[in-house]
């Protein structure tokens, strides 16, 4: 033990020295050094100390009882059971009281009546055995105790504790069960329970009243799914389901967005307050603005039995700086506000343009909750968690686990972590499909608009290029000596392509009344011309990638539609008066289109919405479903016509997919990045890393930010970072960080540590610190990364002309896809000779010039894309995918004429019936063939210089675009950057150049 303490002291000394060095180089570190040192000391003490003895545990229990308002006394001459308590009640905890079966460590007296016992054990002892011991003492008080002072026998309230864990059993409950609690209940709480038991001996406890005093549910104001949910919750809480390993009963309600989750919660909360005599209900929301909505819904709820409003019967409070109102029966709060009230600590917040504070989910260090006299653990008899994924999965969950109350979760989008937190206790399930079938939600259709730049990126021609600072939006012009090539992932983030936005929005406008909402088309009776009326434009919400992207979209929408500020507005947290603009969007007929990033993505209702236009991708299934739910809400015809007159009722909504979001596979989990830039920027993340206090979620977010930065870097910048990091590429650093915080990897680390007899928590932390070491130990690297991040301005592509690749409704079912495949197959068969000739034109060695072959293919593509067939390459490929006859790795990429050629050849070969190899996207096939060819060259010792690889890579890229490479392409961009044909011949030599071109034509050609 002495050696262990010495080692810890030595480690602490080293930590102190590190802190001093940090303070000398970083003044901001000084403000956190005290807290950090305290944390390190606490960790050292926890690791070094021996488990508490029973005597030490009793000292700790004395403190806990005193905190809860008990007068702790000895069973001697000075005992005074008449001591007056404070607002926490009058209670005395007497040490060492003899019962008929032994001596209880503590006997609990409330208002001079013996009501319970506490059994204390040394730290780490078997508390299950201790509970049996406490039960014996409570079941068998002495004869005198039974006759003179016991409230009733057996005594109902039994506690066991080792100072670190406390368990409680209330035998007033039916089928009473021991549960873990944070600390002892206050005397006034036990006094209230006693009064309620005396008033109703047949249902003496909250859970007993839930079983026996709840009247039949009035189903009239409820939908079938709400009825099922209310009954499921009441039964689950009454039976204490979902409690295993937690101490709290946990119940999950899955209910589709728009199906009335909050109304359902108000219904069962009202019934529990009135009939089960619940003391108070906590309703937890994810954001402040949702708290205001929830408060309004509670207060305006009309009770079915009295026809009065909820607010007339019970006080509803939105928790604020004034603290919790003791008379409040419903408290609405965010987890951050609740934490601040419990601890007095502050939480980072930002103030939006309306002056509303929005608290960050980021907080310094561990979220530790201590006992609060003002809000003790028994303050609530029910906690309702409304879509608060961030409150229950991360470190904030300790706030909820402080309370001795059942938890009910409401969500439309449960993921694996959700089911895990609620112990798999799903009490009610109501899917989106069921909601549509019941008329609770409206169904949706998908309409895709895919453009060349959206799918492939583009090239900004060299010269003077507009550049905008992403923070200030200040614009300047810079001269570029070479063309700037950008990929699809950079569109809207690092590059704003004006024509890409114009092409998407123009296509949206042109096809709005002909294909997207064709029933809205109003035509002149004499001329037949389409009449344009902005009031027929559906209320449309456009999802942008970021605030800068949103600004550009707003400008383009106003320009393309030829309308002003009242027609289209940006509604983000950064916008002016966002809450007011959101209200306008709901209620004003003239505001037809809103552009947002995250503010209206979840939780916020705009019932008249009929169209969602995605200009950003979404990887999380749960988040996408939340966003999709914005359009699903129903409303009456009268409500709808107030904002969209003359078009009839809302029957469906349309997802206009301009980025392939509906076709991309999504994960059933949260994103890697767990904090927004507003919550925690790169500078703060790097500072936490340098100080050694970055937790797993910080590491995950930092990895996400650095991965994005790496994508934006030039090769020269990556080389510079690799030099600064002593030869470790940034991608490797990011990979190690992600691996260090991965759940599976941490589980393996823990298992290995346990096998070696090491502390598993320390082993996991050591693994994380090793992953962070290249950043934590290198101020120059951190500084340069920040400089690069800040220097990443937004480039404006004003030269590239975008082209519409496809636009049309997406096939909704497999039968439609099979019909499309069958009809295309028949078309190929009817034109077999023509199709075979076209296929041969692209064969290696064909006498048909590549440009002529490509022209013929594009002619065919345009021909079959015209009505009535409307067979775009995208539509055909999706149909083949849907029937299982096409292979695709990247479902978000737009299909091209080259992919149509692949489908054509597949049918010429007889299709699946004749064992033809399934068609693969042309781009994927070329890239795979090129990689295989390079491997073959390497095996033959044909090594290429970096300059030669530049030529080869670009030839492969041109083959992707043109199906076959044409030597004439050498005299076009990008080859002209290196002197075109002459440059190619100079690099390879005439003979070798010709051989390579012939070989690539054979290997890469379609």
N, C-alpha and C positions, 0 to 999 in steps of 0.2 A: 504493500500500500504506500509506503514511504517513497519507494522508487517511482510509483505511478504519479504521486503528487509532485515529485521533483521534475519529472518529465513534463507534466502539465505546466508547472511554473516556468520551465525553460521555454516551452512553446509560447506561453503568455508573454514572456519577455521579448521573444522574437516578434510577436504580434505588435507589442507596444512600439518596438523600433520601426516596424513597417508603417504604423500609424503616424509616427513622428515624421518619417520621410514623406509620406503623402501630404501631410499638413504643410510641409515646407514648400512643396511644389504645386499644391492645389489648395488654395485658401478655402474653397468650399468644403473640403474634407474636414476641416477643423470643427465645423458645426455638427458633423455626424460622428466625430471620433468618440465622444463620450458614450453615445448610444451603442456604437459598435464595440467599444471596449467592454461595456456592460454585458452585451450579448456574449462576447467571448468568455468573459469571466463566468457568466451563468452556465455556459456550455461546459467549461472546465469543472466547475463545482458539481454539476449534475453527473458528469462522468466519473468524478473521483469519489463522491460520497458513498457511504454504506447505506443500505436500506434502513428506513426509520424503524426503531424498536417500537413496541406497543406503547411504552411510556411517551416516546416522542410523538407518536401518532395521536395520543390523547391530548397533548399540548396543541397540536394542529387542530384537532376537533374542537377544543375549547375556543380557538380563534374563529373557526367557521361558524360555530353556534352563536358566538357573540356578534359576528357580522350579520347573522340572520335575525338578531333581536332577542336571543335567549339570554336569560340570566343564568350563568353557570355557577353552581354552588356545590359544596360538599354536604354529604348526608350526616351532618353533625349538629351540635348545639346551636350554631348560627343559621341554620336553615330557615329561609323565609319564603314560603310559597305565596305570600300576599304581595310580593314586590310588584310595583306598578310598571308596566312597560310603556313603550312609546307607540307611535303609529303602526309599528310592526306587530303589535299585540303584546299580551301579557303571558309570558311563558318562562318556565324554569326548567333547566336541565340539571338534574342532580346526579352527581358522580357516585358510583359504587352503591347501588341500591339492591337489596336482597329480595329475591323472588322465591317462590316455592321450589324452584328447580336450580337455583344458583344465583350468583350475583351479576346483575346487568351492569355494564360499564356506565351507562347513563339511563336514567328514567326521565321521561318528558312529561311535564305537567303544564296544562293549558287552563288558565282561569281556575287553578288549584285542583284540577282533576287530572289523574294519571291517565295518559292517553297512548303512550308508546315507549319504545326502548331503542337504544343504540348499542350495537356491539362493535367494539374497536378491535382491530387486529394489526399486527405488525405489517409493514409495507411488503407487498408481494405475497401475503398469505392467501389461503384458499377462502375466498369470500362466499362461495357457495355453501361450504360447511359452516361458515360463520352465520349465514342466513338461517340455517336450521337451528343454530344455537339461539339466535334472536327470537325465532318463532317459539322456542320452548319457554323462554322468559316471558314473552308476551301472552302466551296461552295459559301460563300458570302463575299469576300473581298470588301473593299470600292471602289467607282468609281475610285478614284485617284490611289489606289493600282492596280486596274485592268488595267488602262491606262498606268501607268508609270513604275511599278516595278514588277508586277507579271509575272512569266515565262509563265503561262497560267492559265486560270480559267475554272473550279474549280482547286484549288491547289491540286496536286496529293498525297503529302506525309503527312499522318496524324498519329500522335502518341498520346497515352495516357499512363500515368504512375502514380503509387503511391509510387515510389521509390523502391519497392520490385518486382513488376511485371510491365512489359512494353509491350504494344501491338502496332501493326503497321498495317496500311492499305495503300496499293499502288493502287490508282485508275487507274493507267496505265494498270494494269492487267485486262484481261477480267473476268467478274463476280468476281470482286475484293472482297477479304475476309480478315477480320481482323485476325492476327496471333500473337502469343506470340513471343517475341524476347528477347535476353539477354540484349542488350543495344542499344543505338541509332547508326544509321549508320554514317560512316564518311562522311564529305562533298564531298570528291573525289568520293565516291560511288554514291551519288545522282547526282553529276556532270556527271559521266559516264552514268547513267541511262537517264539523260536528253539528252545527245548527241545521244544516241542510239534511243531515241524516236523521235528526230528531223530528224535523218537519215531515219527512217522508221515509219512515222506517223500511218500507217495502222496496224503495229505490234510493238507498242511502248515499250513493256517490254519482259523480258525473257519468261514469261509464254505465252505471246501473240505470240512470235515467235515460241514457241513450238507448238502452235495450228495452225499457219498460214504459217510458213516459212520452215517447214520440208519437204524436197522432198520425193518422193516415195522411199521406201526402196529398195535398190538393193539386191535382194534375192539370187543372184548367189552363193556367198561364204558361205551362211548360210543354216543350216538344218531347217526343218519345226519348230522344237521346239524353235530354236533360233529366228526365224522370229516372232513367237508368243510372245516370251519374250520381244524382242526389241519393238514391237508395244505396248505391254501391259504397259511397263515402260514409254514410251513416252506419251501415253495417260494419264496414272495415274498422272505423274508429271505435265503435262499441265493442268489437271483439279484440281490439288491440292487434290487428294484423300488420304484417310488414315490420315487426319490431326486432327481428333477430339481429343480435350483435350491436344494436344501436341504442336501446333504451327508449326510443321514440317509435310510436306506431307511424308507419309511412304508407301513404296511399297515393296512387297515380291515376289521374283521369286524362285520357287522350281524347281530345275533342277537336274536330276540324276547325280551322280558322273561320270565324263568322257564325259558328254554331251556338254562340251564347255562353262561353265559358264563365265570364264574370257574372252574368245573371244566375247561372247555376250555382256559383260560389256564394252569392248573396242569399240565395234560397236556402242552402243548407246551413249557412252561418246564422241566418235569422232563426231557423228552427232550433239550432243548438243553443242559441242565446235564450230564447223564450222558453223552450220546453225542457231542455237538459240543464238549464241554468249555468251555461258556460260563463265564466267570469269576464272573459275578453277574447277578441279574435284579432290576430295579426294578419294583415293582407300585404304580402310583399310583392313589390313591382320592380321592374328592371330599370326604369328611368323615371325621372320626376314628372315629366308630362303625362306619363301613363298613370301616375299616382293621382293626378287631378281628375283624370277620366274615371278612375276606380271610385274615388270619393263621391263624385257626382252620381255614379250608378248605384252606390249603396244608399245615398241620401234620398234618391228619387224612387227607389224600389217601393212599389205598392204591396203591402202585406196582404195576402189572400184572405186571411181570417178576420182582419179588422178593417180592411180597405183604407188604412192610413199609411202614410209614408214611413219608411224606415227611420228617417231623421226625427219624426215625431215621437218615436218610441225609444230610440237608442242614440247616444252621441257617437258621431263618426269624426275621428280626428286624423288629419294628415300630419304626421310627426314632423316637428320643426324645431327651431332653436329654443322654443319655450319649454320643451320637454314633454313627457307624456302626461296627459290629463287623467287624473285618477278616476274620473267619471266616464271616460271614454270606453265604449263597449266594442268599438272597431277602431283599430289603429292601422292606417295605411302608411307604408314607408318603403324606402329603398334599404338594402342591407347596409349601405354605407352610413346613412343617417342613423340607423339603429345602432350601429357600432359606435358612432360618435357619442350617442346618448348614453350607451353603456359604459364607455371608457373615458370620455372627455377628450379623447384624442381627435386630431384633425385628419381629414382625408383630402387629397388634392382635388380641386374642383375647377371648372371653367365656367364662366358666365356667358350665356349666349346673348344675342342682340336684344332679347326681351328682358334681360336682367335676371333670368332664371338660372340658378346654379345647377349644374349637372356634375355629379360627383364621379370621379374616376374610379375604375376598379383596380387601379394601381394604388398601393399603399406601401410605405417604407417598412421593410422587414416583415416579420411574422405577425399575423393577426391574432393577438392574444387577448382573451376576454377574461376579466376578473369579476368577482362578485359585485353586483350593483344593488345598493339598498333601495334605490328609487325604482329600478326595474328588476326585481328578483326573478329567478328562473321560472317561478310558477305564475308569472304575470299573465300568461295566455293559456287558454284551454284549447286553442286551435290555431295553427299557423297554415295559411294558404299561400302557396308559392306560385305566382302567375308568370310562366315563361321566364323564370329567373335562372337560366342555365349557368350564368356566371356566379350566382350566389351559392350554388350547391355543389359545384364540381371543384372549385379551387380552394384557396386558403380561407375564403369568406365563409365556408361552411361551418367553421367553428362558432360563428355568431349564432347560427340556428341551433347548433348542438348544445348551446348554453341553456336553452329553454326546455322545461319539462312539459312538453305539449306534443300532441300528434301533429304530423305534417301532411298536408294534402297538396300534391303538385298538379298544376293544370298546364297542359301543353298540347299543341297541335303537331309538334314535330319531335317525338321522343327519339333519342339516339341510344346507343349501348350504355353510355354513362348514366342516362336517365333511369333506365331499368335497374342498373346496378345500385344507384343511390336509393331507390324506393324498394329495394329488396325484391324486385320482380312482382310486386303487389299491384298489378294493373286491375283496378276495380271497374273501369268502364272504358270502352273503346268505341269511337265514332269517327270513321274515316271520312276523307273528303268525298270519296265516291258515294258513300251512304248519304252524306249531306246533300249532294247533288240530286240523288234519287228522291230524297224527301222534300226537295224544294227549299232547303235551308240555304244552300249555296247555289250559284249558277255554275254551269260547266264552262270549259274554256276551249279555244281552238288555238292552234299555233300557225303563225305565218312567218316564213323566213325571208330575210333580205340579206343576201351574202354578196359582198363585193370583192374585187380583186385585192385591194389594199387590206381589207379586213382579214382576208385569208392568208395573204403572202407578205404583207408589208410593202415597202416601196423604196424608191431612190430619189433623194433630193439632189437636183442638179447642182453642180459646183457654181460658186458665185456668191453673191450677197444673200444671206439667209436670215430671216427674222428669228430672233431668239428672245424668249421671255423668262424672267426670273420667276421661279415657281413660288417663291414666298411673297414677293411684292407685286408680282404681275407687271413689273416695269419692262417695257420692250426696248430692244436695241437691235442693231444689225451687225452681223459679223461676216467676214469674207472667208470662204472655204475654197481651198485649192483643188479639192477632189470631191467627187460625188459622195453623198452620205447615204449609206444603205441602212435601212431599219427593218426589223422583223415585225410580224403580226402582233407579238406580245407588247411591243413598244407603242403601238397605236393608242393614242389617248392618254399615255403616261409620259413617255419621254419625247414623243413626237405628236403634234397635232396636224393631221392631214385635213386641210380645209375641204378638199374635194371628196374625201371619204365621208365626212359628215354630211356634205351637201348631197352626195349620191344617195346615202341612206335616207335622209329626211325627205329629199325630193321624191324618191321612190315611194316612201310612206305616204306622202301627200297625193301623188298621182294615182295610187292604187287604193286609197282609203275608201272611196265610194264605189269602186268597181270590183275589187277582190276581197278587201279586208272586211268592210261593212257594206256589201253590195245592196242590202235592203234599204240603205239610206240614200241611194242615188235618186235625185230629183231632176227630171229633165224637162226642158221647154216643150210644151205640147205641140208647137208648130215646127220648131227646128230640130228637136230631139237632142239638143246640146245639154250637157251636164250643167246643172245649176249649182253654183257653189254657195253654201251658206255655212258660215263658221259655227252656227249653233248646232249643226248636225255633226260637227267634229266630236268624236267621243272624248269624254274626260280621259286624258292620257297621262300616264306617269312614266317618265324616262329615267332609267337608272344609269348614272354616269360613274366613271372610274374614280374620280376625285373632284375636288371643288373647282380646280382649273378647267378640267374637262367639262364640268357642268356649265361654267361660264361660256365656253365656246359653243356648246350645244344650244344654249338659250339664244345666242346671237344668230346661229344658223336657222333655228326654227322660225324666229321672227322674220328673217330674211326670206326663206323659202315660202312661208305662208303669206308673206306680205302684210303682217300684222304687227301691232305695237306691244308695249309692255303689259297691257291688261290681258293679252291673249296667252302669253307664255311667261312663266316666272321660275326663278331658281328658289327652291325651298330646302336649304341645308342649314346646319347649325351656324355656319359662317355668314349666312345671308341676313339682311336687315329684317327685323321683326318676323322671324320664321313662324312663330305661333299664329300671328295675325294672317300671314300669307297662307298658312295651312287652312285656317278657317275660311279664307276667301276661296280657296280651291274647292273646299267642300260645298260652299253655298252660293258663290257668284256664277251666273251663267256665262259671263264673258271670259273668265279665266279657264281655258280649255286644256292647256298643257302645262305640267309642272315637271321640273328636272330636279332630281335629288341624288344623293349618294347613299346615305344610311338613315337619314332622319325619318323617312316614311317607309323604310324597308320592313319594319316589324312593329306590331302592336297598334299602330295608328290606323284608324278607320277613315276611309274616304269612300263611302258606299256608292256614290254615283260613278266610280271608276269603271271604265269599260275596256281600257287598253293599257297594257304594260309593254313598253319598248325597252329592250335590254341592249344597252351599248357597253355593258361590262359583263365579264364572265363571273361565275360563282362556282366555287369548288365544293362547298358544303351543301349536302342535300337538305339538311334542316333549315339552313338560311335561305336557300332557294325556295323551299316550300313556304316559308314565312313571307318572302317577297311576293310569291305567286298569290298568296292569300289576300293581298291588298285588293285584288280585282274580283274576289269571289263573293263579296257581300251582296245580299239582296236588300231591296227597299221597295216601298210601295210605289205604285204608278204616280200618285200625287207627289210624293217626295222627289221622284226621278224627274218629273216634268218641270219642277221648279228650276232645275239647272240644265236639263236637256229636253226642251219641249218638242213635241211633234213627231217623235220617233217611236212611240209606244213604250211598253215596259222593257226593263233590262232583262234580257234572256240569256246572255252569255258574256264572257269577256275574251279578249284576244291577246295572246302573247305574241308580240312582234319580236322575233329573235334575229338580231343583227350581228351576233357574235358566235352563234353555234352553241349557246348555253343549254338549250333543250336537248341537244344530242350528246353532250359530254357526260361521261360517267362521273358520278359524284360520290364523295366519301360520306360515311355515316358517322361523322365526328366533326369536331371543331377544327378551324384552320390552324396552321402552324403559328401564325401571328396572333397573339392573344391580347394585344393592346394596340389601340389606334395611335397615330402620330400625336394626336392631342393628348392622349393619356400619358404617353411616354415616348419621347423622341430619341433619335439615335444617340445624341450627346448624353442624355441621362442614362441610357442603357450601357454605354461604354463606361460611364463614371461608376455605375454600380458594379460593373465587371472589375474595374481597377481596384475598387475598395473591397472586393471579395464578398459582397453581399448580394450578388445576383442569384435569385432563386430560379427554379426550373422554368417557370413561366416567362421570366425575363430572358433566360437563355434561349428559349424557343422563339420568342419575339425577335431577339437580336439576330438569331440565325436567319429568320425570314427576311429581315431588313438587309442583311449583308448579302444574302442570295440575290435579292433584287438589284442591289448595287452592282454585284458582279456581272449581271446581265447587261448593265448599262456601260460597263467599262470598255475601254479600247484594249487591244492586245498590249500596247505599251504601258498602260496603267496597271494591267494585271501583272506584268513583269516587274514593275516598280514595287507593287505590294508584296510580291513574292520575295524580292530582294530584302525589303524591310522586315519581313517575317522570317528571315534566315532560311529561305528556300522552301517555305511551306505555302502552297497556293491558297488563295482565299477560299476556293471551293472545298479544299481539304479541311480547312478550319471549320467551315460551316457544317460539313458532313460530320465531323467529330462532335460538334456541339449538338446537332440533332440526335445523333446516336446516344450521347451521354444522358439526354433527358427522355429518351424513348422508354415507354413503360416496360416493354419486353427486355430491353437491355439492362434496365435497372433491376428487374427481377432476377436476371442471370447474375448480376453483380452481387446482389444480396445473398443468393444461394451459395455462391462461391465463398463469400466472406464467412457465412455461417459454418461452412464445412471446415474452414481454417480457424474457427474460433475467434473471428474478428467481429467488430461492431458493424452490422450491415448498413446502418444509416451513415456511418463515417465512411464506409467504403464507397457508397453511392456518391457522397459529397466529394470525395477525393477524385472520383472519376469525372465529375462535372468540372472540378477545378483544373484537372489536367487538360480537359478540352478547351478551357478558357485561358490557359496559361499563355499561349502566343499573343493574346490581346492584353491580358492583365499585366504582363511583365514588359510591355513594349509601348511606352507613351508615344513614341514617334509614329508607330503604326496606327495607333488610335487617332492621333491628330491628322494623319494623312487621309485616313478613311473619312473622317468628318469633312475635310476639305473637299474631297472628291464628291461626297454626298451633296454638299452645298453648291458645288459647281455644276451639278447636273441640271442645267437649264432645260427648258422645253423648247425644242426646235419646231419651227412651223414650215410644213411642206406646202408651199404655194404653187409648185410647178407640176407635181405629179397629177395626172388625170386618172381618176378612178373609173372603174367599169363595173357595171352590174353583172355579177356572175349568175345569180338566180334570185327569183322572188316568187313565192307561191305558198299556198297552204300545204302543210305537212300531212302526209297520209296518216289517218287516225287509227287504222286497225290493220291487222294482218291480212284480212280478206281483200282490202283495197290494194295492199302491196302485191298480193298474188295476182290480182287482176292486171295490175300494171306490168308485172313481169311476163305474164301470159301474152298480153297485147304486144309488148316489145319483141318478144320471141317470134310471134307471128309476123311482125313487120320485117324482121331480119330475114326470116325464111322467104317472105314474098319478094324481097330484093336481094336474094342471095348472091347473084353474080356481081351486082354493084358493090355489095359489102365485101365480098372476097377480093375484088380489085383494090378497094380502098385499104384493106388489111395488108395486101402485098406491097402497096406503095410505101409502107413504113418498114418493110423488111430490110435487113442489112443487105447492101449491094443493089438495092432497087435503082432502076434507071429513072424513076420519077424524082425530080428535085425535091428535097425536103420541104421547101417553102410551098411548092405546088401541092404536095401531099397534105400539108397542114391546112392549106386553103380549102381543099376538098373536105377534110374532116370538120372544119369549122362551118362549112356550108351545110353539112349533114346535121351538125349540132343545132344550128339556127332553125333548120327545117323542122326537125322533130320537136323543138321547143315551142313551136307556134300552136295556138289552139286549132283543133280541139284536143290534140294529144297532150301538149304542155309537158313533154318529156325532157326536162332539163337534166343534165348529168347528175345534179344533186338528187333530184327526185327519183331517177332511175336507180342510182346507187343505194339510196336509203331503202327503196323497195327490195332490192336484192339482199341487203343486210337484214331486213325484217323477216324475210323468208329463209334466212340462213344460207344464202348462196354467195355471199361476198365477205371478204375479210378486210377489216379496217383496224388500224392501231390508233390513229388520231381521228376521232369522230368530229372534231371541231373544224377540221380543214375542209375548205370548199372543194367539191369535185369539179373537174375540168373536162375539156374535149378529149384529152388523153385518156381519161377514165372511161368515157363513152366508148373509145376504141377498145379498151380492155373488155367491156361488156359485150361489144360486138364480136370480138374474137372468141369469147367464151361460148356464145351461142353458135358461131360457125363450127366450133369444135364439138357441138352436140350437147352442151350444158351438163347438168348433174346426171342426167339419165345415161350419158355415155362416159361418165367418169372424168369429165374435163376438170382441170385444176381450177379451183375457185378464183375469180378475178381479184386482183389486189390493186389498190390505188397506185397510179403511175409513179407518183413522187416517191412513195415508199419503196417500190420495186427498183427504181433507178438508184436510189441511195444505197439500197442493199447490194445491188450488182456492182456499183462503184466501189463500195467498201471491200467486196470480195476480190475485185480486180486489183486493188491496191495491195491486198494481202498476197495475192499471187505474184505481183511484181517484186514485193519484198522477199518472198521465198526464192525468187530467181536472182536475188542480189541486184535488182534494178532500183537503186535508191534515188529519190528525187530531191532536188534542192528546194528550199522554201519558195523560191521564185517559180520553179517548175510546178510545184504543187498549186500555186496561185492559178496558173493557167488551167491545170487539170480540174481543179475544184470548180472554176467558173464554166468550163466546158460541160461538166456534169450538171451544173445548175441550169445551163441553157438547154440541156437535153430534157430536164424536168419540164421546162416551159414549152418547148417546141416539139417534143416527142422524139425527133431525130435532130442531131446537130448538123447544121449547115455551115460549111467552111466560110460562106459569105458572112456569117455572124461575127467572124473575127474582126471585121471592120466596123462593128457597132459597139456601143457601150455594153459591158464595162471594159471590153478588150482594147478599145482605143486609148484607155488610160495608159496602156503599156505598148503603144505603137502598133496595135492591131496585128494584121497578118505578118508584117515585117518583124514585129517584135517576137511573135511566136516562132517564126523560122529562125530568127537569130538565137533564140533561147535553146531550141532543140536541134537545130540543123535541118536542112531540107528533107533528107531521107528519113531521119528518125521522126520528124514532125508528121510526115505523111503516114508512116507506119502506126504511130500512136493514134492519129485521127481515125484510120481504118479500124484499128483494134477497138477503140472506144465506141465506134458506130456499131460494131458487132456485139460488143458486150452490154452496152447500155440501151441500145435501141429497143423500141417496143416490139 
